[in-house]
């Protein structure tokens, strides 16, 4: 099956569906669409999400529907004199602290201009409450909804006791006293260093959360009540966490009354004119690699880098994260494109493969010789994620982002003793007659533990990776290595702490990173922004050639689905952290990964 045949098939399907109306084209929205010069309310519909990346299989999400598209939509509306107010529909959508903080700040700019911002949600978490309190004039909640503002805490699950009962040994080493990734398997409880690092970082994020609420609504004294949830809708209203209870339509009607404007323009989400749904032109551009109207014009390229870091995709624990092969191809393309004047690397990663991280770091250092690169940290740039981020010209992070974790850990799980309990024994026969030969030759085997000599060799290799990591940060950040080592040892930091440690240049979100990029590249505020990623075709994604037969393509699809089946069984919020450990399953003996999953809502 040729790619051209697949394209014809998709076009035929698209033509067959072309008669279906697009979302938002019914009576409810069309009647209120504003005339060209008419003042209008804008609707930001976040209920369907706002992912960082455009990929999603064959039919990728339009760039206008990504987080970058959301930020740009808000920036354009801020500059538009016809904007009379903002309606934000959160639905049941969750949001992480870093993006909540930026969106709250952006929406707050409308309020500073004297415009009403009305927000409606079915429920609020810690993070989405921060967005609403900072950004919304009026906060609405569904009558059957809930407010789960309960404060921050971490739960660490240790399984050493279970492994001991099962007679499963673990051989893990680490460099950096705070690098506690193996502790759940090697200790019955967290070490004091692990507790100290986590408590300090969570405390800093909590302080930013409470300070933000206080600054947004100083007359409500919310600091004392914000962490006392979960609240029922009426309790939340009495506590001042929300202002009103009702349906989305009622909240929108209130905005129209307050603003004395009825015309409504959908600028982001499923009902927006840009990115609302696929039309035949969109499908052809996606499949053929066609670019948008900014092609050839000076512009800024945003490159999302989200998920675990690996050399390439294909293992059972590999998600659709950051691969050195794909990301480096994108970076080289942008380096050679003279119309790209600056690059914003939008990163959210717990780390992964040391080798892949170093290869990407090198490509970023090469790119920044030609044009400025701004790293914009979302939820985290930890361990290998920070290895990559530090390669940018400047690093921008929110106060609630997580950065650092400059450390290394690695090892293996040994199931030989467990198998022995059920009558299965493994024997190693080495070619080397030296008694230590068998231990060394089978050092990655899950059937036998390391002897002291092999463990020393593995530790030496991990120490070399750690030293290289520190050296890379020192070189990229133009800091003395001794200064980097004081911030290293595997310790995580909030964005605020990272700035104090010299790991972050400035606090802010994607909008601030774009502003810095424009300034460094001497570009105007109206400069186009594109979302860039791999230009791989379908057959490239499946790792088969253009001349592949139908049977070969079918086999590749089956292999692709099988490879990702194990990761699909993991809860979505944990997949990046699990995938960050996949280099260990693929032959690497160390990882640059955050020691645990951090899910802040």
Buried (B, 14 or more C-beta within 10 A) or exposed (E): BBBEEBBEEBBEEBEEEEEEEEBBEEEEBEEBBBEEEEBBBBBBBBBBBBBBBBBEEEEBBBBBBBBBBBBBBBBBBBEBEBBBBBBBBBBEBBBBBBBBBBBBBBBBBBBEEEBBBBBBBBBBBBBBBBBBBBBBBBBBBBEEBBBBBBEBEBEBEBEBEEBEEEBBBBBBBBBBBBBBBBBBBBEEEBBEBBBEBBEBBBEBBBBBBBEBBBEBBEEBEBEEBBBEBBBBBEBBBEBBBBBBBBEBEEBBBBBBEBBEBBBBBBBBBBBBEBBBBBEEEBBBBBBEEEEEEBEEEBBBBBBBBBBBBBBBBBBBBBBBBBBBBBBBBBBEBBBEBEBBBBBBBBBBBBBBBBBBBBBBBBBBBBBBEEBBBBBBBBBBBBBBBBBBBBBBBBBBBBBBBBBBBBBBBBBBBBBBBBBEEEEEEEEEEBEEEEEEBBBBBBBEBBBBBBBEEBBEBBBEBBBBBBBBBBEBBBBBBEBEBEBBBEBBBBBBBBBBBBBEBBBBBBBBBBBBBBBBBBEBBEBEEEBBBBBBBBEBBBBBBBBBEEEBEEEBBEBBBEBBEEBBEBBEEBEEEEBBBBBBBBBBEBEBBBBBBBBBBBEBB
